[in-house]
Each structure stands twice: as C-alpha cells, then as structure tokens.
Amino acid sequence: MCGYPRCLEYARAIAEGKSDINRCPPGGAETLGALAKLTNKAIPPPAEDCEPYTGRKIARIEEDICIGCTLCIPPCPLDAIIGTAKHLHTIIEGNCSGCELCVDHCPVDCIRMIDVDVDGSFHFWEEFGDDEVARWKNLAQRHFERVSRGDQVTVDSEQFTNLKSQIREAVNRERSRRWKQANKKAARLQSARKVK
C-alpha cells in the first residue's frame, strides 16, 4: 500500500530521506506518530496517493473465472498463491496478508479482496498478532531470497500437507460447480425433448 515491496524497503527509503513518513495506511495515526517522533519530523497528513485503510482483507480467487495464467504468482511477496499454467489457482489463506499486490496483475479480474472481521476492530496493531507478523516477515524474506536466486517456490512437508488440502478443497468446489452446471444443462435438454 505504500508503494514499496515490503516494510523493510520503505523503512530504508525513510532513513535515506527518499520517502516521507506518511505512506503506511494500515499503521494509522499510531505508526505515523511513532515515525514522526523517531525522525524528529512534524506529523504530515496521509499521502494522497495511498489508498485509505478500510480494515483487514484477504485475497480470494474466483475459481470459475481463473484461467491459470500464473500472472498473479510473481508479485505475491509471501508466496501465498499456488497454481500452475492453465490450471486454477488458489490462495493459501494463512499466508495472505491482504496486501492486494496480486489484484492488478489478474487479466480476468478473478481476485477479490474479502473483508476479514477481527472482533469488529479495524486498527492495524490490534488486527495483526506478533506471531503472524513474524511469520509473514519470514515468508517475505524467503520469497525475496528465492527470487534473487531465481529459484522456484519450495515448501516444507507440513506446509505441503496443508497446501494439498487447500488445493483439494478448491478443486472440489470447481468440480461441484461444473457438476451443477452439467445437471442444469441435462435437465434443460430433457425438458426440451419432452416438449417435442
């Protein structure tokens, strides 16, 4: 949301005087105040080119629209999207931070940002737990190291088991949808034959 690939790059830009301190919508007034104090600057208004933060979201792929182009996979800094060319993709929901970086890369507009209700609270530090943030930092670090080496995504065995389960659920949803469509078509054909 700040225009940088992750918080580390934004922090470096602030430290080097290349960016102002008002580009973290999820951090809100608390982060802005802390950055102002840390940098000995006056508190500026939020950056106009940053979208306002409206609460925690998670990405969801509409599987009946997904064409399997894989264009959404590279921009995800947490490797939260899985799928291969010409096959439907799905989101690893526990890894998705709701950064929305995947949305603009989808040519068929099949990625939706879904609101996540966290006790009715929409304040960054209350919504994201320390363990979750630490895990995301680890995932982001692994992602950037992997990309810099040109490696493919790798997962450990526990993660792989979870991925298989999520993929199976996504495939079952798509099969169910197609089965319902096929039944409706068969019913229409049957009805048309009776009319003749």
N, C-alpha and C positions, 0 to 999 in steps of 0.2 A: 504493500500500500504506500510505502514511502518512495518507491522508485528505485530501490536498491535490492539486490538479490537476497540479502538477509540482513539481520540487525548488525552483524559484525562490520559489513561494508559501510553501512550508514554511520555507525559509530566512528569508523576511521575517517569518513568524509567530514563529520563534525569536528573531530580532533585536528584535522588538517585545514580546517576553515573553508572547505569546499561545499558545505551544506549548512543550512540553518537548522535550528533545534526543533522546529515546529512541524516535522514531517512524519510523526508517529500517531495517526488517528486512534489506533487501539489503546495506546498508552494514556490518552486523555490528558486532563489537567495535571494529574499526579506526575506523569513522566515529564511533561513539559516543565513543570516547576522544578523537578529534580535536575533536569538538564540545564535549566537557567542558573540554578544555584551552582552546579558543577562547573559551568563555563563562565560564570560571572557575567551573564548577559541578562538584559531585561526580557520579560516573557512576551514573545510576539504572538499575534493572532495565528490560528492554524493556517497552514499553507493552503491557498485557494485551489491548487491543482491536485490536492489529495482528497479523495472521496471521504465523506464523514463516516465514522464507525457507527454502525447500527446494531451491533451485537454479534455474538459468535455464530459462525456459519460453518457448514461442511459441504464439500462438493459431492454431487451425486450424478452419475451418468445415466441418461435415459437409454436403456439398452436397446430398445426397439428402433432408435434413431441412429445409434452409433454405427459407423461404417468401418471401424477398425483401421483408421488411417495412421494411428500412433503419433499424431502431431501434438497431442496433449501430454505425452510422457516426458520428453526432454525438459520442458520448463518447470516441472514439479520439483521443488528443492528438497522434498522429503521422500521421493520415490514412492509416493502413495497411490500411483496409478499403475495398474498392471493390465497387460493385454499384448497381443501380437498383431501383426499386419493382417487385415481382413477378418479379424475376429473381434467380438465385442470386448470392450474394456470395462474395468470396474475399479472402484475406489477402495483402498484399504482404509476404512473409516477411522481407525485408531491412529493412523499416521497422518491424516489430513488436518492441517491447521487452519483451513479456510482462507488461505492467502489469495485465492482467486487467480493465480498466475496461469492456470490451465484454461480458463474460460475463453479468453480471446483467441487461443490457438485452435479451437474447435471449428472446423469449416461447416459443420451441420448444426451447430448450436444445440448440442445434446447434453451439455454440462450445466446443471442447475446448482445454485447455492441455496442450501436449505438451512433455515434458522435452527439453531440448537438452543433450547431453553435450559439455562443453568440457574435454577432456583429463581427465575424471574429477574436475574441480575444481568446487567449489560455493562459491566466495568471490567476492563482487561485483567487487572491483577486478581480480581475475585473469580473470574471465569476460568483462568488457566492455572492449574496447580503446578507447584515447583517440579514435581516428578515428571509431569507431562512436558513442561518446557525443557527440562534437562534431556528428556528422550528425544524431543524434536531437534535440539541443538546437536545431539549425537548423530541423528539421521541426516541432518543438513551437512554436517562435517563429512560424514561418509559419502554422501552424494557428491559434494564438491571435490573430494579426493578422487573418487571414482571417475568423475567426468574429466578431471585434469590428467588422469592416466589413460583415458579412452576406454575404460573397462565397461562391461555390461553390469546390470544390476545383479547383486547376489543377496541371498537371504539365508539365515541360519535355519536349522531344522524346525524349531518351534514356530518361527515366523512362516516357514513354508507350509506347515500344517494348517495354520490359520489362513494363509492365502488360499490353499486348496479349498478350504471350507467356504470362504467368501466367493471364490470363483464358481464353485458348485452351486451355491445359492443364486448367483447371478444367472448362470446357465439355466437353472430350474425355472427362474422367473421368466426368462425368454422362451423356454420350451412351453411353459404354461400359457403364455400369451399367444404363441403361434398355434397351440392346440385349440384354444378357444376360437381363434380366427378360422381355423380349418373346420371346426364344428359348425360355426355360423354359416360358412360357405356351403358345407354339405347340406345343412338344413334348408338353405335357400334353393339349392339345386333340387332337393327332394320336393319342396313345395312347388317349384316350377314344373316338375314332372307330373305332379298330381293335377295341376291346372290343365295340362294338355290332355 
